[in-house]
Amino acid sequence: MFIPHLDVMPLIYGLIIFLGLWSMWHKIVNGRFIAFAIEVGVFWLVFSLHGGTMAGGFAAAIAALLAGSIFPRMLGRKP
């Protein structure tokens, strides 16, 4: 049965939140505590700046995933 008015945003939101939780769990298990702290910090900052809304949580999850994967690599490089 096809529902033409189906909203897929909650599904995408849940997938992004799941990826964020999995990413944080993976970092803790593998001892990447600085990357974990960066990811949690960015999520908290963006989520609080957006007022705790669903859109804010979505933006925070995406920003945290990007920051948790990019910022630790920048810290590890030496000029």
N, C-alpha and C positions, 0 to 999 in steps of 0.2 A: 504494500500500500504506500503510495507516494503522497506526502503531505506538502503541498507547495508553499505553505507559510511556515515551514519549519525553521526555527532559529538555531543555527549551528554555533553561535558564539559561546554558549555555556560549555559545549563540547570542547571547543578550542581552548577556552579558559581553563577547563579541567586538565587538559593535556599539558598546557604550559605550566600549571601549578605542579602537576605530577613530575614533569621534567625537572623543575626546580627542587622539589623534595628529593628526587633521586640523585641529583647532582650534589646536594648538600650531604646526603648519606654517603655517597661514594667518596667525597672528600674527607669525611671523618674516618671512614674505614681505612683509607689509604694514608692517613696521617698528614694530609695537606691542610693543616689547621689555619694557616694564613689565608689561603684561598677560601676556606670556609668562612672565616671572619669577614673577609671582603664581601662575599656573597650575601651574608646575613646583614651586614652593615648597609650595603646598598639597597637591599630589599626594605629594611626598616626605614631608611631615609626617604626613599621614593614613595613608599606606602604612606608614611606620615605626612609628607608634603601634599599628597593628593587627597587627604582627608579620610582615608580608610574606605573609599568606595570600591565597587567591583572593577571599574575602569582603572582606578589607582592600583589595585592589586595586580591587574593584568600588566600594567606598565611596569610595576615594581618587579614582577617575576621575570619579565623579559630583560629589564635592565640588570637585575641580579645575575641572571644566567650569562649575559654578555660580560659583565664585570668580573664574575668569578672565573671565566675562562681566559680573559684577555689581560687583566691587571696583574695576576701572578706571573705571567710570562714576561711582562714589562719589568717587574721587580727583579727577576732572575738574570736579566741581561746586564752585562758590564761593558762600558764603552771601550 
